[in-house]
């Protein structure tokens, strides 16, 4: 049996949680500016995440929940997850995004995964504090993948990582097989396979004998 580790924002989902939260608070342009600086290499990921989270200081919890409710899985993602788990494989989500949004998207499709490693935005007195907590701020996804392999007793050779961005590179490089889902230009060379739709990935896994077609 295999371990399949998915990124979330940009991979399982086309939604960017920080953007949705920022739109609720009217700071989308500022968040976008920090994101672009990080993409240009002017900010480390952890620093950029903290700066963007700080812009959400004071956002009412109800508005944050409304933003999370706007997070959806890509077409075909729920079917793929269900097919993998029905076949006995272990499916985990490793994301620098926020667990609340991941859970909201999974619940809409009535689908479950075996584990989620994600960050969160703390709430105090009914409002976001502007801080961010979690294992994937300073920590990297290769460590998270190693932890999942240990937890579920699966060898590295039997792991598949699916991601799109620079912060996915550590797990893509660590996994036995690296799948780029609409990968960024600097990620594509590290991928064994590149796909643009979940149904295509379903077909690939079926051809490999991992799941039923």
N, C-alpha and C positions, 0 to 999 in steps of 0.2 A: 504494500500500500504506500501511497505517496503523500507528501505534505505539500500543499499548494498555498503559497503566501501571496496575498493580493495587497497592493496599495489601494487606497480608497479615492481621495480627491484626484480627479483626472484619469482614474483607471476604472474602478467599479462604478464610480459616479462621475458625471460630467459637471457636477456642481462644486464650487469652491466655498467651503463653509465660512471662511473669513470674509469673503466678498459678501455673502448673504447677510452675515451679522453686521458688517460695516454699512450696508445699504439700509438696514433697519435703524441705524444710528446717524446716518447722514455723513459718514466719514469714509465713504468708498474711495474717493479720489486720493485721500491721504494713505490709505492702505495700499492702493495700487502703486503709489509712488515708492513706498518702502519695498514692495514686492519686486518692482523693476530694479531698484538698487541692489537687492539681493541677487537677482538674476544676472546682473552685470558683475557680480563678484565683489561689490563694495561693502557688503554686509555678510557676516556669517549667518547660517540658517537660524541658530538659536537667538542671535541678537535681533534678527528681523522678525522672528516670531514674537519675541517679547515686546518689541516696539509696536507691532500691529495690535497685540492684545491690549497694550496700554491705551490705545485709542478707543477701546471699548469700555473703559472705566466708567461705571455708572449706568450702563445699558440695563434697563429693567429685565429681570429674569423672564417675564412673560414675552417680551419682544425677542429675547434670545431663543426661547422655545419656538416662537413663530418662525424664526429663521431656520432652525433645525428641521421644522416640519416641511420646509421647502426643498430638503435634500432628498433626491431620488436615486435609485440604482439605474444604471444604463439598461436599455432594452436588452434582454437576453441574459443579464447578469444573474438574476435570481434562478433562472432555469439551469444555468451552468453550475452555480453553487450547489443546488439541489442534486443535480446529476452526479457531481463529484462525491458528495457525501453519501448518496444512495449506493455508490459503487464502493464505499468503504474507505474513501480517502479522507484525510484531515485537511480542513480549510480554515485558514487563519487570515485575519486582516491586520496589517502592520501600517499604521498611518500617523503622520504628524498632525492630522486633523483631530477632531474632537469626538469622543465616544458618543456624546448625546446625539449628534447628527448621524453617525453611523447606525446607532440603534434605531433611530426614527426611520431611516431608509429601509432597514431590514424588516422592521415591523410592518411597514406598508405592504411589503411583498410576502409577509408571513414566512420568511426564510430565516434560518439560523446558521451560524458558523460555530466552529469549535472553540475559537478564542479571538479576542480583540485586544490588540496593544495600541493604545491611543493616548492622546493628551486630553486635558479638560480645562475649562475656564471656570475658576472658583466663583461662587456666589456668596454674598454676605448681605444680610438685610434686604433681600429681594433684588439685588443689583449685582452685575458683574464687577469684580474688584479691579479689573485691569491687569491681573496677573494670569499666568498660565502655568499649569502643573502637568507632570507626566514623564514617562520614561523616554519619550522620543523628542526631547528638546535638546539636551546635550548628547543623549545616547543615540546610537545609530542602528539602522535596521539589520545590519549583519549580526549584531549582538542579539537583537530581538529574534532573528531567525534561529540563531544558535540556541536560544532559550526554548523556542518552540520545538526544535528537534529533540532537545533533551527531555522536555515535558512529555512529548508524545512518543518518544523512543523510535525516531525515524532517522535513518542515515542521510548524510548530506547528498549522496548520489541519488536519493529518492525525493529530492526537494525540487520544486518549481517555484520561481518567483516571477510575479507579474507586476510591472510598474511602468512609470512614464517619465519621472523627473530625476534631477540630480540627487535628491536625498534617497532615491531608490537604488542608486548605483551600488552601495555596499551590499544590499541583499541580493541584487542581481548578480554581482560578482561572486558571492558566497554560494549561491544555490547551484544544484546540479544542472539546472537548465534555466536560462534567463529568457523571459518573454517580454518584449516591449509592446505596450499598448499605446499607440500613437506617441511614441517616445520623442522626447526632445532631441535635437541634433547631437548633443554631446552624449546622449544615452544610447542611441541607436547602435553605435559600433560595439557595444558591450552585450548586445542581445543575440541569442541564438535564433530567435524568431521574432518577427514584427507583425502585429495584426492591428486592425482598426475597428473591428466589431466583435462583440461578445459571441455572436452566433458563429462567426468564423473560428474563434478560439474553441468553441464547443466542437466544431467539425474536426479541428486539428487533434484535440484530445481523443475524439472518437476514433480517428484514424490510427492514433497511437495505441489504442486498446485500453485507454484509461477509463472511458465511459461508454455507454451505449449511444449509438448514433440516433 
